[in-house]
Amino acid sequence: MSTPYRRNMARLSAKIFNNSSPLSVKDETIEKMNSRLLLEPYELDKKFIKYYPPFKEMTLLTRYLRILGVYRDEHLDFKEEIERSQAQRGKMKHIWRPKGDKVA
């Protein structure tokens, strides 16, 4: 083990002669933080500004997988079960139409 005096002298000589000294754990974390601060902020980085999750593609994919029986959408299963049970009891939801609109 080295003494605090020896570590401080090694650090001082490294500063004077531009030698890299072995970094301690605290120094490494400070270096990481400094390197992050030097990066461009996320608010200005175009890959973060222009990114939108592929909602349409994921919705179509999950619907297709549900049809194949690979994916279970429990919420949609629940909604269909409620509609089926209401239809059995004769309590179908009313479909709103404007006045004067006749059903053919």
KALIN-V791636 format. One record per residue. N is the residue number from 1. RES is the residue in three letters. PHI is phi in degrees with one decimal (999 if undefined). D_FIRST is the distance of its C-alpha to the first C-alpha in whole Angstrom. Layout:
# KALIN-V791636
N_RES_PHI_D_FIRST ; N_RES_PHI_D_FIRST
This chain:
# KALIN-V791636
1_MET_999_0 ; 2_SER_-99.5_4 ; 3_THR_-82.5_7 ; 4_PRO_-58.2_10 ; 5_TYR_-61.4_12 ; 6_ARG_-65.4_10 ; 7_ARG_-64.3_10 ; 8_ASN_-64.3_14 ; 9_MET_-66.3_15 ; 10_ALA_-64.6_14 ; 11_ARG_-65.7_16 ; 12_LEU_-63.9_18 ; 13_SER_-66.4_19 ; 14_ALA_-66.1_19 ; 15_LYS_-65.8_22 ; 16_ILE_-66.7_24 ; 17_PHE_-98.5_24 ; 18_ASN_55.5_24 ; 19_ASN_-93.9_21 ; 20_SER_-83.5_20 ; 21_SER_-97.0_16 ; 22_PRO_-63.9_14 ; 23_LEU_-85.5_15 ; 24_SER_-83.5_14 ; 25_VAL_-64.1_16 ; 26_LYS_-64.2_18 ; 27_ASP_-64.1_19 ; 28_GLU_-65.0_20 ; 29_THR_-66.0_22 ; 30_ILE_-66.2_23 ; 31_GLU_-63.1_24 ; 32_LYS_-62.8_26 ; 33_MET_-63.4_28 ; 34_ASN_-64.3_29 ; 35_SER_-67.1_30 ; 36_ARG_-68.1_32 ; 37_LEU_-68.4_34 ; 38_LEU_-77.7_35 ; 39_LEU_-70.9_37 ; 40_GLU_-69.9_40 ; 41_PRO_-63.0_41 ; 42_TYR_-61.1_43 ; 43_GLU_-66.1_46 ; 44_LEU_-104.0_47 ; 45_ASP_-80.4_45 ; 46_LYS_-66.5_49 ; 47_LYS_-70.0_47 ; 48_PHE_-90.2_47 ; 49_ILE_-73.5_50 ; 50_LYS_-86.9_52 ; 51_TYR_-85.0_51 ; 52_TYR_-130.4_53 ; 53_PRO_-63.1_53 ; 54_PRO_-78.7_56 ; 55_PHE_-62.9_58 ; 56_LYS_-62.8_61 ; 57_GLU_-63.9_60 ; 58_MET_-67.6_58 ; 59_THR_-63.8_61 ; 60_LEU_-63.0_63 ; 61_LEU_-64.6_60 ; 62_THR_-66.8_60 ; 63_ARG_-64.7_64 ; 64_TYR_-65.3_64 ; 65_LEU_-65.1_62 ; 66_ARG_-68.0_64 ; 67_ILE_-63.3_67 ; 68_LEU_-72.7_66 ; 69_GLY_90.7_64 ; 70_VAL_-87.6_61 ; 71_TYR_-120.1_59 ; 72_ARG_-110.3_60 ; 73_ASP_-99.8_61 ; 74_GLU_-65.6_61 ; 75_HIS_-66.9_62 ; 76_LEU_-67.0_65 ; 77_ASP_-59.9_66 ; 78_PHE_-63.2_66 ; 79_LYS_-62.0_68 ; 80_GLU_-65.1_71 ; 81_GLU_-65.8_71 ; 82_ILE_-63.6_72 ; 83_GLU_-60.6_75 ; 84_ARG_-64.8_76 ; 85_SER_-68.4_77 ; 86_GLN_-69.1_78 ; 87_ALA_-66.0_80 ; 88_GLN_-64.2_82 ; 89_ARG_-85.0_82 ; 90_GLY_80.1_84 ; 91_LYS_-115.0_82 ; 92_MET_-68.0_81 ; 93_LYS_-70.4_79 ; 94_HIS_-76.6_82 ; 95_ILE_-92.9_82 ; 96_TRP_-75.1_82 ; 97_ARG_-132.9_85 ; 98_PRO_-64.3_87 ; 99_LYS_-63.6_90 ; 100_GLY_87.1_93 ; 101_ASP_-84.4_90 ; 102_LYS_-98.3_92 ; 103_VAL_-86.0_91 ; 104_ALA_-83.9_93
